Amino acid sequence: MSLEIASLLLILFAVIIIVWGIAVVHTLPGKIAKKRGHSQVEAIEITSYLGLLVFPLWMGALIWSYLVPVKLKATVETQAKDKPVASPPLAATLQVGDDQPVQAQDKET
């Protein structure tokens, strides 16, 4: 009887160690991303946890954690920083019912 209890405890211990090992391995991409200062740490952690259900997601999260995120600059921001862009002056305006444009300086309203 004691041999059965000992073997049952050994099996339970082995199952606990295996589950703990799987949990540690599946948190590695998030830890790597934090250590490398990745800007998308939360997304990588979520993807690695989803990897418990679909293993290729965990592999993708591991690769993603080693990639350097690309920082894109909008064209408008770079133009504003480099050289201020002035809007062109309003050359002419049309009044309702007129076919010819009226110069903005000549308009008296």
N, C-alpha and C positions, 0 to 999 in steps of 0.2 A: 504494500500500500504506500509506503513512503517513497518508493522509486517512482510510482505514478505521479505523486504530488511534485516531486523534484523535476520530473520531465515536463510536467505541465507548467511549472514556474519557469523553467528554462525556455520553453516555447513562447510563453508570454513575454519574457525578457527579450527574446530575439525579435518578436513582432514590434515591441516598443522601440527597440534600437533601429529597426528598419524604417519605421514610420518617422522617427526623429531624423534619420539620415536623409530621407527623401525631402523632409521639410527644410533641412539645412541646404541641400543642393538646390532646391527650387528658390531659395532666397538669394542665391549668389549673384544673379544679374543685377538685382537692386542694390546690393552692397557694392558691387563693382562700379555701378553708375554713380553712386554717392561718392565713392572714393575718387573717381575721376572728375567730379564736378559737372556731371551731365545735367543739362537743363530739363530733361524729360524723365526724371527719376520715377515719378509716380506712375507714368504710363508703362515704364519698363517693369516696375514691380507688379502691376496688374497683369501685364502680359505673361510674366513668369509664373504667377499664381494660376492663370488660365492654362498654363502649360501642364498643370496637374491633370487636366482633362484631355488636352490635345498636345502631345509631346513636341511637335514641330514649333508650336508657339513659344515654348521654353527655349528651344534652340535659337529662334529668332530674337528673343529677348536677350539672350547671351551675346549674340553678335551685335545687336543694337546697343548694348551697354558699352561696347568697345569702340563704337563709331563716334566720331566727333560731330556734334550737331552743326549744321550749316546755318550761319546767321546771315539772313538776307536783309539788304537795305532797300527801302523803297526809293524809287527814282525821285520823287518829290522831296524827300528828306535830304538826299545828297545834293540836289540842286540848291535847296535852301541853305545848306551849310557852306557849300563852295562859293556860290555867287547868288545874291538875291535876284530873283526874276521879277522884273517890273511888268505889270500888265500894260498892254498898248493902250494909248488914249483912245477914247471913243471919237471916231472920225466924223460920223454922221448919224443922225437919227431920222426915222420916218414918223411923220405924224399921220394920224388916221385921216384918210381921204386925200392925202398928198401922194403924188407919183414921184416927186423929186425929193432927194434927201436934203435936210436942212442942217447946216453946220451947227455944232453944239454951242459955239460962242455967239452965233447970231440969234439964237432962239430966245424969245422974250416971253416967258410964261412963268 
